[in-house]
Amino acid sequence: MNDSALKSFCTWARTELIKGVEAQMVRYGITEPAPAPAGSETVNGLPLSPAEIEQRDELLRIQAEVGHEALRDRAAYTWFNRIVAIRFMDARGWLPSRMRMLSRADGSHGSEAVENALDVEIATVDTDRIAELKMAGLDEPLWRYLFVAQCEELADCLPGVFERVGGAMELLLPQGLMISDGVVGKLNAVLADEDWCEGVTVLGWMYQYYNADVKDEFFKSKRKAAAEDIAPATQLFTPEWIVRYMVENSLGRLWMFNNPGSSLREHMKYYIEPDSEHEDFIRISSPEEISLCDPACGSGHILVYAFELLFAMYEERGYREREIPELILTKNLAGMEIDPRAAQIAELALAMCAREHDRRFFRRGVRADVIVLTSIPLGEDELPGNKKLAEELSHLGEIGSLLNPSEDEIDELKAAAASCSDDLFASATKTKLESVAVICEKLSRRFTCVVANPPYMGSSSFNPFMSKWVKKNYPDVKSDLCTCFIERGFNLTKDRGYAAMVTMQSWMFLGSFEKMRSSLTGGKTIVSMAHLGPRAFDAIGGEVVNVTADVIYNGRAACEGAYVRLVGINGSEAKRLKLLEAIRDPDCGWFYRRDADIFKQIPGAPIAYWAGGGILSAFKSNPAVGTRASLQAGITTGNNDLFIRAWWEIQLSKFDRECSSINEVQTATCWYPCNKGGSYRKWYGNRDNVMNFSVTGQLEMKKQSGFRPVSLDDQFRPSISWSDVTSDRNSFRVNGGHSLFEHAGSCAFIADDNLLPLIAYLNSSAASVMLRMINPTLNCNAGVVSRLPLLGLGEEGRISSMAELAIELSKTDWDSFETSWDFKRHPLL
């Protein structure tokens, strides 16, 4: 399968289907405003049949409810999903009609059903109508008639994908789909029968690629995420090896504990054997007692592999092949999703997995437990006693499975439904409340395993409702949706069960997640972690996200977790191979066993599993840098373009390099040296910025909304400065005083101004290693540096002399170029 060609096709097909649907909407007068009212027998000069009148009226109703663009986009993805589903079944020979609808018998482009239309076995078709179209040579109308009939027949066995909307969507089926350069024609050119037969993961990739343009547009817009943005913006198809790692070390781990002699171990190549000392586990006597949920299931990739593993468990226990699929879908697996498009693909993928083992599956009326969490508006009179829950349900399409309804709230919903009278209006309210109660009951369930690749979205992208709601309900993890899902995963997991997720690595280190880490290491147990780092998802366009895949036991256990460090490996496939190597050879050098209690020895309790005994001892036995020095961020001007310049851009007569205190600043416009971070440079340098911080300048700054006049008493003091943001190693420089510092160039101060021992330590390789350990991010603020253990206190004299020499050499180098205000002469002249 050519991934690049498939992505190009899917993005093209989305645009093409939207155009085709829009053309049909114009043809039938489903526009804004409509050229003819509901019930019209003629639109744009086109006479409508009674069935078409009814279908058009239904589409006008939906248009009024959701909006024109939403209806158009919904119709486009509906036909995309149906085309993909039928083509998948084409290749497998699984269509009930026993004829290929979108390809020929040899897999080439065409329609076997059109070529042999009189032999098509679809109960609802009018054979006379087929014969009439066939005799007239009207292949396009004949194909449309058969295709729609096949969709209607499949609605009985796959209602999630082929949902009936009163047949209304039939009017919006685009023209020309089967021509060679149409959507189906190009699909057949991109994917041959053998590609469809490789497995159901192709369905997930097609959903991912179909939404690629929508995702890109959202991030380029920089807007806050509306309800319709969240799903496409956060969709990230998980590589199969990461899925297998998570499922095998949660679901597979539970099975192996209960069945130590199971042959399943031979098929789980990403499974990490536990130590002899391991956690207690849930006892199960049958695979029917296992439950696994993906609370953000997307197109169902995790559920599909869980199906495969569960099937092997049932087989091992002697169940008959054809009865296993129904048991898995009704007893073991559950998915939750806010995007109906993704949920359709997930349900389709699981149905295809079931059909693989049960040729009569389509006749059994069994559906996968994949629930779509869309917003359910409730009026004040429909749930008067609980305004909070009513508001949450009205935004369910945004918060999704993060909603954790209580038993009292579910009882309240049921009571409200029971109290409704039998009149027509109250009956509709009763039906809605009963439906909501069912959804809330599903959200309140707990599972033996929870496995997910949850959405990644920082709080800066939250809309006002999401921002307020997340802060209230997930206060310790409010910075990102993925960390909210980590916490929610524990709510969904039974005691002694497993929560496995692939998430941003930020929760492992950042101070904003310290409470979360303390809670996790205090009441949970990390049993396995594949620390993937960047570019684990390079197969989807090289998006650089630093991630980790974790398996966490929902309980406290006195055992060491297994950690595999893959952050320095470039590329998804290379990381996969290194993970397998570490599993085969734990002495490889990037496999670690650690008790989570050791993390508490490091300030902030970062998950620094690779820390050796010497580093842990350094943190434990030495005072922190912050006990010896005062470390602070500087001034935020609110408008750097206005108040900060390079020194050579100003009049030197207005450049004051001798100011020693904030009280000495001049009244009129005057510029002062300013530390503002800069590129990697140790000991001395990056002294090229100036700030207008005269009295006049400060008065202007106060007019800026972002102005923050912090650390004023320490301005102009001798200090050590560094760059808050860097993609390289951190570097520290002395500033002899007479200088301001702003928020991008934090500074450290010593009471006696003896900075030499401290800068020597901060520029050492030991400090560099420990900084990356407690904060492996681009941002290194004053709080991070203050947590370093202070080493070398016993040799300050010798260290100071070496630091002094290093500073002198660095200053000489800096001053040898014209960008230094102390430049005199180039050393080569």
C-alpha positions in Angstrom: 0.0 0.0 0.0 1.4 3.4 -1.0 0.7 5.6 2.0 1.5 8.8 0.2 -0.8 8.0 -2.7 -3.6 7.0 -0.3 -3.3 10.3 1.6 -3.5 12.2 -1.6 -6.5 10.3 -2.7 -8.4 10.7 0.6 -7.8 14.5 0.8 -8.8 14.8 -2.8 -11.9 12.6 -2.4 -13.1 14.7 0.5 -13.1 17.9 -1.7 -14.6 16.0 -4.6 -17.4 14.5 -2.6 -18.2 17.9 -1.0 -18.4 19.4 -4.5 -20.6 16.5 -5.7 -22.9 16.8 -2.7 -23.2 20.6 -3.1 -24.2 20.1 -6.7 -27.0 17.7 -5.6 -28.1 20.2 -3.0 -28.4 22.9 -5.7 -30.2 20.5 -8.0 -32.9 19.7 -5.4 -33.1 23.2 -3.9 -31.6 22.4 -0.6 -29.9 25.7 -0.4 -30.0 28.8 1.8 -32.6 30.1 1.2 -34.4 27.2 -0.4 -35.9 28.1 -3.8 -39.0 26.2 -3.0 -40.7 25.4 0.4 -41.1 21.9 1.9 -43.7 19.8 0.1 -43.0 21.3 -3.3 -43.6 19.0 -6.3 -41.2 20.9 -8.5 -37.8 22.5 -7.8 -35.8 24.5 -10.3 -38.0 23.1 -13.0 -37.3 19.5 -11.9 -40.5 17.5 -11.1 -40.1 15.4 -8.0 -41.6 12.0 -7.2 -43.5 11.5 -4.0 -40.5 9.7 -2.5 -38.2 12.6 -3.6 -40.5 15.1 -2.0 -40.4 13.3 1.3 -36.6 12.9 1.1 -36.1 16.6 0.3 -38.4 17.6 3.2 -36.3 15.5 5.5 -33.1 17.1 4.3 -34.5 20.6 4.7 -35.4 19.7 8.3 -31.9 18.5 9.0 -30.4 21.6 7.3 -32.5 23.8 9.6 -31.3 21.9 12.6 -27.6 21.6 12.0 -26.8 24.2 9.3 -26.1 24.0 5.5 -22.4 23.2 5.7 -22.8 20.6 8.4 -25.4 18.8 6.3 -23.2 19.0 3.3 -20.1 17.7 5.1 -22.1 15.0 6.8 -23.4 13.7 3.5 -19.9 13.7 2.0 -18.4 11.6 4.8 -21.4 9.4 4.8 -20.9 8.4 1.2 -17.1 8.2 1.7 -17.5 5.8 4.6 -20.1 3.7 2.7 -17.9 3.5 -0.4 -14.9 2.4 1.7 -17.0 -0.2 3.6 -18.5 -1.7 0.4 -15.2 -1.7 -1.4 -13.6 -3.5 1.6 -16.4 -6.2 1.5 -16.1 -6.3 -2.3 -12.5 -7.5 -2.0 -13.4 -10.1 0.6 -16.5 -11.3 -1.2 -18.7 -10.5 1.8 -21.5 -8.5 0.2 -24.9 -10.0 0.8 -25.8 -9.4 -2.9 -23.0 -11.8 -3.8 -21.9 -9.3 -6.5 -19.1 -6.8 -6.4 -20.6 -3.3 -6.4 -17.4 -1.2 -6.9 -15.1 -3.5 -8.8 -15.2 -6.4 -11.2 -14.7 -10.0 -10.3 -11.0 -9.8 -11.1 -10.6 -6.7 -8.9 -10.3 -4.2 -11.8 -12.3 -1.0 -11.9 -16.0 -1.4 -12.9 -19.1 -2.9 -11.3 -19.8 -6.6 -11.5 -23.3 -5.8 -10.1 -24.0 -3.6 -13.1 -22.6 -6.1 -15.6 -24.7 -8.9 -14.1 -27.6 -6.7 -12.8 -30.3 -9.3 -13.4 -28.5 -11.8 -11.1 -28.0 -9.4 -8.2 -29.6 -10.8 -4.9 -31.0 -7.8 -3.1 -34.5 -8.5 -1.8 -35.8 -4.9 -2.0 -34.9 -4.1 -5.7 -37.5 -3.9 -8.4 -36.4 -6.4 -11.1 -38.5 -4.7 -13.7 -36.8 -1.4 -13.0 -33.4 -3.1 -13.2 -34.3 -4.7 -16.6 -35.6 -1.4 -17.9 -32.3 0.4 -17.0 -30.2 -2.4 -18.3 -32.0 -2.6 -21.6 -31.6 1.2 -22.1 -27.9 1.0 -21.4 -28.2 3.5 -18.5 -25.3 2.3 -16.5 -25.0 5.3 -14.2 -28.7 5.3 -13.0 -28.5 1.5 -12.8 -25.4 1.7 -10.6 -26.9 4.4 -8.4 -30.1 2.3 -8.0 -28.2 -0.9 -7.1 -25.7 0.9 -4.8 -28.4 2.6 -2.8 -30.3 -0.7 -2.5 -27.2 -2.4 -1.3 -26.7 0.3 1.3 -30.3 -0.1 2.5 -29.8 -3.9 2.8 -26.6 -3.4 4.8 -28.4 -1.1 7.2 -30.0 -4.2 8.7 -26.7 -5.8 9.7 -24.4 -2.7 10.0 -26.7 0.1 11.1 -23.8 2.2 12.5 -22.3 2.6 9.1 -25.4 2.4 6.9 -27.8 4.3 9.1 -31.1 5.1 7.6 -32.2 8.8 7.4 -35.5 8.1 5.8 -33.6 7.4 2.6 -33.0 11.1 2.4 -29.2 10.9 1.8 -30.0 9.2 -1.5 -30.7 12.6 -3.0 -27.2 13.8 -2.1 -25.4 10.9 -3.7 -22.9 12.7 -6.1 -22.9 12.0 -9.8 -20.1 10.4 -11.7 -18.6 8.4 -8.9 -17.9 5.3 -11.1 -16.1 7.0 -14.0 -12.4 6.3 -14.3 -11.4 9.7 -12.8 -14.2 9.7 -10.3 -14.0 8.9 -6.6 -14.4 5.1 -7.0 -12.3 5.0 -10.1 -9.3 6.7 -8.4 -9.9 4.6 -5.3 -9.4 1.4 -7.3 -6.3 2.9 -8.8 -4.8 3.5 -5.4 -5.9 0.3 -3.6 -6.0 -3.1 -5.2 -7.7 -6.2 -3.7 -4.6 -7.3 -1.9 -4.3 -4.0 -0.1 -7.9 -4.3 1.2 -7.1 -7.9 2.3 -4.1 -6.9 4.4 -6.4 -6.0 7.3 -8.8 -3.5 8.7 -6.1 -0.9 9.6 -6.5 0.6 6.1 -9.9 1.8 7.2 -8.3 3.8 10.0 -5.7 5.3 7.8 -8.4 6.4 5.4 -10.3 8.2 8.1 -7.1 9.9 9.3 -6.2 11.1 5.8 -9.8 12.2 5.0 -9.5 14.7 7.9 -5.9 15.8 7.2 -6.9 19.1 5.6 -9.4 19.9 8.3 -6.8 19.3 10.9 -4.2 21.5 9.2 -6.7 24.3 8.7 -7.5 24.3 12.4 -3.9 24.6 13.6 -3.1 27.3 11.0 -6.1 29.4 12.1 -4.9 29.6 15.7 -8.6 29.8 16.8 -10.1 28.3 20.0 -11.5 24.8 19.3 -15.2 24.7 18.7 -17.1 21.5 19.2 -16.7 20.5 15.6 -12.9 21.2 15.7 -11.9 18.9 18.5 -12.3 15.5 16.8 -10.3 16.2 13.6 -7.8 18.4 15.4 -6.9 15.7 17.9 -7.2 12.6 15.7 -3.8 10.7 15.6 -3.8 7.2 14.2 -1.6 5.0 16.4 1.1 2.9 14.7 0.3 -0.8 15.1 3.4 -1.6 17.2 2.5 1.0 19.8 -1.0 -0.5 19.9 0.4 -3.9 20.4 2.7 -2.8 23.1 -0.1 -1.2 25.1 -2.6 -4.0 24.7 -0.1 -6.9 25.3 1.2 -5.3 28.5 -2.3 -4.7 29.9 -4.8 -7.2 28.5 -2.1 -9.7 27.7 -0.5 -9.2 31.1 -3.7 -9.9 32.9 -4.2 -13.1 30.9 -0.7 -14.3 31.5 -1.0 -13.8 35.3 -4.2 -15.8 35.3 -2.8 -18.4 32.8 1.0 -18.7 33.4 1.3 -21.6 31.0 -0.6 -19.9 28.1 0.8 -20.3 24.6 -0.4 -16.7 24.0 3.0 -15.6 25.2 4.5 -16.8 22.0 2.4 -14.4 19.9 3.0 -11.3 22.1 6.4 -10.1 20.9 5.9 -6.7 22.7 5.1 -8.2 26.0 7.6 -7.5 28.8 7.9 -10.3 31.4 7.2 -9.0 34.9 9.7 -9.5 37.7 9.2 -12.3 40.2 7.9 -9.6 42.5 4.8 -8.3 40.8 1.4 -6.7 41.5 -1.7 -8.5 42.6 -4.2 -9.0 39.8 -7.8 -9.5 39.1 -8.7 -13.2 39.1 -10.7 -14.4 36.0 -12.0 -17.9 35.3 -13.1 -17.2 31.7 -12.3 -14.6 29.0 -15.9 -13.6 29.2 -15.1 -11.8 32.5 -12.6 -9.5 30.8 -13.6 -6.0 29.8 -11.6 -3.5 27.8 -12.5 0.1 26.9 -11.0 2.7 24.6 -12.5 6.0 25.8 -11.3 7.9 22.7 -11.5 5.1 20.2 -11.2 7.0 17.0 -11.4 4.6 14.1 -10.9 1.6 16.4 -7.3 0.5 15.9 -6.8 -0.4 19.6 -10.1 -2.3 19.7 -9.3 -4.2 16.6 -6.0 -5.6 18.1 -7.8 -6.3 21.4 -10.3 -8.3 19.4 -7.5 -10.3 17.9 -5.9 -11.0 21.3 -9.2 -11.9 22.9 -10.0 -14.2 20.1 -6.9 -16.2 20.8 -7.8 -16.3 24.5 -11.2 -17.8 23.7 -9.7 -20.3 21.3 -7.3 -21.3 24.0 -10.2 -22.1 26.3 -11.9 -24.2 23.6 -14.7 -21.9 22.4 -16.1 -22.6 18.9 -14.8 -20.1 16.3 -18.1 -18.8 15.1 -19.4 -18.1 18.6 -16.4 -16.1 19.7 -17.0 -12.8 17.7 -20.4 -12.2 19.3 -19.0 -12.8 22.8 -16.2 -10.4 22.2 -18.4 -7.6 20.9 -21.1 -8.0 23.5 -19.0 -8.9 26.6 -15.4 -7.7 26.2 -15.0 -4.5 24.1 -16.4 -1.0 24.5 -15.5 2.2 22.6 -16.4 5.8 23.2 -16.0 8.6 20.6 -17.2 12.1 20.0 -16.8 11.9 16.2 -19.6 9.9 14.5 -17.4 9.5 11.4 -14.7 7.8 13.4 -17.2 5.7 15.3 -18.7 4.4 12.1 -15.2 3.3 10.9 -14.6 1.7 14.4 -17.8 -0.2 14.3 -17.2 -1.3 10.7 -13.7 -2.5 11.5 -14.9 -4.6 14.4 -17.7 -6.0 12.2 -15.2 -7.0 9.6 -13.1 -8.7 12.3 -16.2 -10.6 13.4 -17.1 -11.6 9.8 -13.6 -13.0 9.3 -14.5 -15.8 11.8 -18.2 -16.0 11.4 -19.6 -16.1 7.9 -23.2 -15.6 9.2 -22.3 -12.7 11.4 -24.2 -10.1 9.3 -27.4 -12.1 10.0 -27.1 -12.1 13.8 -28.0 -8.5 14.5 -24.9 -8.0 16.7 -23.4 -4.5 17.0 -20.1 -3.5 18.6 -20.4 -1.4 21.7 -19.2 1.8 20.2 -21.0 4.8 21.7 -21.1 8.2 20.0 -21.0 11.0 22.5 -22.7 13.9 20.8 -24.1 17.0 22.5 -27.6 16.5 23.9 -29.3 19.9 24.5 -31.5 19.9 27.6 -33.8 22.7 28.3 -34.2 24.1 31.9 -37.6 22.5 32.1 -36.4 19.1 31.0 -33.9 18.6 33.9 -34.7 21.5 36.3 -33.0 20.1 39.3 -29.5 19.8 37.9 -28.3 22.7 35.8 -24.7 21.5 36.0 -25.5 18.1 34.4 -27.8 19.7 31.8 -25.0 22.0 30.7 -22.5 19.2 30.6 -24.8 17.1 28.4 -25.3 20.0 26.1 -21.5 20.1 25.6 -21.0 16.3 25.6 -19.7 16.5 22.0 -16.7 18.5 23.4 -16.0 16.8 26.7 -16.9 13.3 25.6 -15.8 10.5 27.9 -14.2 12.9 30.3 -17.7 13.3 31.8 -17.9 11.0 34.9 -21.6 11.1 36.0 -22.4 10.0 39.5 -24.9 7.3 40.5 -27.1 10.1 42.0 -27.1 11.9 38.7 -28.1 8.8 36.8 -30.9 8.1 39.3 -32.0 11.7 38.8 -32.2 11.3 35.0 -34.2 8.1 35.4 -36.6 9.8 37.9 -37.0 12.8 35.6 -37.9 10.5 32.7 -40.4 8.5 34.8 -42.1 11.7 35.9 -42.9 12.8 32.3 -46.6 12.6 31.3 -47.9 10.8 28.2 -48.7 13.8 26.1 -46.8 14.3 22.8 -44.3 17.0 24.0 -43.6 15.2 27.3 -43.1 11.9 25.5 -40.3 13.4 23.4 -38.6 14.7 26.6 -39.0 11.3 28.2 -37.4 9.5 25.3 -34.5 12.0 25.4 -34.0 11.6 29.1 -34.1 7.8 28.9 -31.5 8.0 26.1 -29.3 10.3 28.2 -29.6 8.0 31.2 -28.3 5.0 29.1 -25.4 7.1 27.9 -24.5 8.2 31.5 -24.7 4.5 32.7 -22.2 3.6 29.9 -19.9 6.4 31.0 -20.1 5.3 34.6 -18.9 1.7 33.9 -15.5 0.4 35.0 -13.3 -2.1 33.1 -10.5 -4.5 33.8 -8.4 -2.7 31.1 -8.5 0.8 29.6 -6.3 1.4 26.6 -6.2 4.6 24.6 -4.3 7.1 22.5 -6.3 10.1 23.9 -6.5 13.5 22.2 -3.7 15.9 22.6 -4.7 19.6 22.9 -3.2 22.2 25.1 -5.4 24.4 27.3 -4.5 27.4 25.1 -6.8 26.0 22.4 -9.8 25.3 24.7 -12.9 27.3 24.1 -14.4 29.2 27.1 -16.7 26.3 28.2 -14.0 23.7 27.9 -11.5 25.9 29.7 -13.8 26.5 32.6 -15.1 22.9 32.8 -11.6 21.3 32.7 -10.3 23.6 35.4 -13.2 22.7 37.6 -13.2 18.9 37.0 -9.5 18.1 36.4 -7.7 20.9 38.3 -4.4 19.0 38.7 -4.1 18.0 35.0 -5.9 20.9 33.3 -3.0 21.9 31.0 -3.8 19.3 28.3 -6.6 17.0 27.2 -4.3 14.0 27.2 -3.4 14.4 30.9 -7.1 14.8 31.7 -7.6 11.4 30.0 -4.9 9.8 32.1 -6.8 10.8 35.3 -10.1 9.7 33.7 -8.6 6.4 32.7 -8.1 5.5 36.4 -11.8 6.3 37.1 -12.8 3.9 34.3 -10.4 1.2 35.4 -11.3 -1.3 38.1 -9.2 -1.6 41.2 -6.1 -3.8 40.3 -6.9 -3.3 36.6 -4.7 -1.7 34.0 -4.7 1.7 32.3 -2.5 1.9 29.2 -2.2 5.1 27.2 0.2 6.8 24.8 0.4 10.5 25.9 2.5 13.6 25.7 5.6 13.1 27.9 5.1 16.5 29.5 3.3 15.0 32.5 6.5 13.1 33.5 8.5 16.3 34.1 6.7 19.6 34.1 6.0 21.3 37.5 2.4 21.9 36.5 1.8 18.1 36.7 3.7 17.6 40.0 0.4 16.8 41.9 -0.6 14.3 39.3 2.8 12.5 39.6 2.6 12.5 43.4 -0.9 11.0 43.2 0.2 8.4 40.6 3.3 7.3 42.4 1.5 7.3 45.7 -1.6 5.3 44.8 -0.8 3.6 41.4 2.1 1.7 39.9 3.9 2.1 36.6 4.4 -1.5 35.5 5.7 -0.7 32.0 6.8 2.4 30.0 8.1 2.8 26.5 9.5 6.3 26.5 9.2 7.1 22.8 10.2 10.7 22.6 9.8 12.6 19.3 9.0 11.1 15.8 7.2 8.0 17.0 4.4 8.9 14.5 6.5 9.8 11.5 4.3 7.6 9.2 1.6 10.3 9.4 3.7 13.2 8.1 6.5 13.6 10.6 4.6 15.5 13.3 7.0 16.0 16.1 5.3 15.2 19.4 7.2 13.9 22.4 5.2 10.9 23.7 5.4 8.0 26.0 3.4 4.8 26.1 2.6 3.8 29.7 0.9 0.8 31.4 -0.2 1.7 34.9 -1.6 -0.7 37.5 -4.6 0.8 39.3 -3.3 0.1 42.8 -0.1 0.2 44.8 2.3 -2.6 44.3 5.8 -3.2 45.7 7.4 -4.0 42.4 9.8 -2.4 40.0 8.4 -1.1 36.7 10.0 -1.8 33.3 11.2 1.3 31.3 12.6 1.4 27.8 14.2 4.6 26.8 13.8 5.3 23.0 14.0 9.1 23.0 17.3 9.3 21.1 16.1 6.9 18.3 15.0 8.7 15.1 11.9 7.3 13.4 9.0 5.0 14.2 10.5 1.9 12.7 13.8 2.4 14.4 12.1 2.8 17.7 10.1 -0.3 17.2 13.2 -2.4 16.5 15.0 -1.0 19.6 12.0 -1.8 21.7 12.0 -5.4 20.6 15.8 -5.6 21.2 15.3 -4.3 24.7 12.6 -6.8 25.4 14.8 -9.6 24.2 17.9 -8.3 26.0 17.2 -6.3 29.1 21.0 -5.7 29.5 21.0 -3.7 26.2 21.6 -0.4 28.0 18.3 1.3 27.4 16.1 -1.0 29.5 15.6 -0.1 33.1 13.9 -1.5 36.2 12.9 1.1 38.7 10.8 1.4 41.9 8.7 4.6 41.5 9.7 5.6 45.1 13.1 6.7 43.9 11.5 9.5 41.9 10.5 11.2 45.1 14.2 11.8 45.9 14.3 14.3 43.0 12.6 17.7 43.5 9.3 17.7 41.7 9.3 13.9 41.5 10.0 13.7 37.7 9.8 10.2 36.2 13.5 10.2 35.7 13.8 6.4 35.5 17.3 6.5 33.9 18.9 8.3 36.9 21.8 6.4 38.3 22.7 5.9 42.0 25.2 8.8 41.9 22.6 11.3 40.6 20.0 10.2 43.1 22.5 10.5 45.9 23.4 14.0 44.7 19.8 15.1 45.0 19.3 13.4 48.3 22.5 14.6 50.0 23.0 18.1 48.8 21.1 21.4 49.2 19.2 22.8 46.2 20.6 25.7 44.2 17.6 27.7 45.3 18.8 27.5 48.9 22.1 29.3 48.0 20.9 31.6 45.3 17.9 33.7 44.4 16.6 32.8 40.9 14.2 35.0 39.2 12.5 35.8 35.9 12.7 39.4 34.7 10.6 42.2 33.3 7.9 41.6 30.7 7.6 44.8 28.7 4.4 44.0 27.0 5.8 45.2 23.7 9.5 44.2 23.0 9.4 45.7 19.5 8.8 49.1 21.2 11.1 48.9 24.2 14.0 46.6 23.2 16.7 47.3 20.6 20.1 46.1 19.6 22.7 48.5 21.1 23.9 49.6 17.7 20.4 50.8 16.7 20.3 53.6 19.3 22.2 56.9 19.9 25.2 56.1 22.1 24.7 59.3 23.9 21.5 57.8 25.3 23.2 54.5 26.3 23.8 54.2 30.0 26.2 51.4 31.0 26.9 52.5 34.5 23.5 52.4 36.2 23.7 50.4 39.5 20.1 50.6 40.8 16.6 51.0 39.8 16.7 54.3 41.7 19.4 55.7 39.4 17.4 55.4 36.1 17.1 58.7 34.2 13.9 60.5 33.6 14.2 61.1 29.9 14.5 58.4 27.3 17.5 56.3 28.0 18.6 52.8 27.1 20.2 50.3 29.4 21.9 46.9 28.8 19.4 44.1 29.0 19.9 40.3 29.3 17.4 38.6 27.0 18.7 35.1 26.7 20.1 34.4 23.3 21.9 31.5 21.6 24.1 28.9 23.2 27.1 30.6 24.8 28.8 29.8 28.1 30.6 32.1 30.6 30.2 35.5 28.9 28.4 37.1 26.0 25.0 37.6 24.3 25.3 41.2 25.5 23.7 43.0 22.6 20.3 44.1 23.7 19.2 47.3 25.4 15.9 48.4 27.0 14.3 51.8 27.4 13.6 51.6 31.1 13.9 55.3 31.9 11.1 56.9 33.8 9.5 57.9 30.6 9.9 54.4 29.2 8.3 52.9 32.3 5.3 55.2 32.0 4.8 53.9 28.4 5.3 50.3 29.5 2.5 50.6 32.1 0.1 51.3 29.2 0.9 47.8 27.7 -1.6 45.1 28.8 1.2 42.5 29.2 3.6 44.7 31.3 5.0 42.9 34.3 7.5 44.9 36.4 8.9 42.0 38.4 12.3 41.6 40.2 12.9 45.4 40.2 15.1 45.3 43.4 17.5 42.9 41.6 17.8 44.8 38.4 21.3 46.1 37.7 22.9 43.6 40.2 25.7 41.2 39.3 24.1 37.9 38.3 24.2 34.7 36.3 21.9 34.7 33.3 20.7 32.1 30.8 18.1 31.6 28.1 14.7 30.4 29.2 14.0 28.8 25.8 16.6 26.8 24.0 16.6 23.8 21.6 20.2 23.1 22.6 21.9 22.5 26.0 21.6 25.2 28.6 24.4 27.7 28.9 25.1 30.1 31.8 26.8 33.5 31.6 28.0 36.1 34.1 26.7 39.6 34.1 28.8 42.0 36.1 26.0 44.3 36.9 24.7 47.6 35.4 22.2 45.6 33.4 18.5 44.8 33.3 17.1 41.4 32.6 13.7 40.5 31.0 11.6 37.4 31.2 13.4 35.5 28.4 16.7 35.8 30.3 16.2 34.6 33.9 19.0 35.4 36.4 20.5 34.0 39.6 21.8 36.2 42.4 24.1 35.5 45.3 24.0 37.5 48.6 27.8 38.3 48.5 27.9 38.5 44.7 30.4 35.7 44.5 29.0 34.1 41.4 32.1 32.1 40.3 31.5 28.7 42.1 27.8 28.7 41.1 28.4 29.4 37.4 31.2 26.8 37.3 28.7 24.2 38.6 25.8 25.3 36.3 28.1 25.1 33.3 29.3 21.6 34.3 28.4 18.4 32.5 26.8 17.1 35.7 24.4 20.0 36.0 23.6 19.7 32.3 22.7 16.0 32.7 20.5 16.7 35.8 18.8 19.6 34.1 17.8 17.5 31.1 16.6 14.9 33.6 14.3 17.1 35.6 13.2 19.2 32.6 13.7 17.6 29.1 11.8 20.4 27.4 12.6 23.6 25.5 11.8 25.8 28.5 14.2 26.1 31.5 12.9 28.7 33.9 14.2 29.9 37.2 12.1 27.3 39.1 13.7 24.4 37.2 17.3 25.6 37.8 16.6 26.2 41.5 15.8 22.5 42.0 19.3 21.3 41.0 21.4 19.9 43.8 24.4 22.2 44.5 27.6 20.3 44.1 31.3 21.2 44.6 30.8 23.2 47.7 34.0 21.9 49.3 36.4 23.1 46.5 35.1 26.6 45.9 38.6 28.2 45.7 40.0 26.0 43.0 36.7 26.0 41.1 36.4 29.8 41.3 39.9 30.3 39.7 39.0 28.0 36.8 35.7 29.8 36.3 37.4 33.2 36.4 39.8 32.1 33.6 36.9 30.7 31.5 35.0 33.9 31.8 38.1 36.0 30.9 38.6 33.9 27.8 35.0 34.0 26.8 34.9 37.8 27.3 38.0 38.2 25.1 36.3 36.2 22.4 33.1 38.1 22.6 34.8 41.5 22.5 36.9 40.6 19.5 33.8 41.1 17.2 32.1 44.3 16.3 28.8 43.2 17.8 30.3 43.8 21.3 30.0 47.3 22.6 33.5 46.8 24.1 35.0 46.0 20.7 38.4 47.8 20.1 40.2 46.0 17.4 39.9 42.6 15.6 42.6 40.2 16.9 43.8 39.4 13.4 44.6 43.0 12.6 
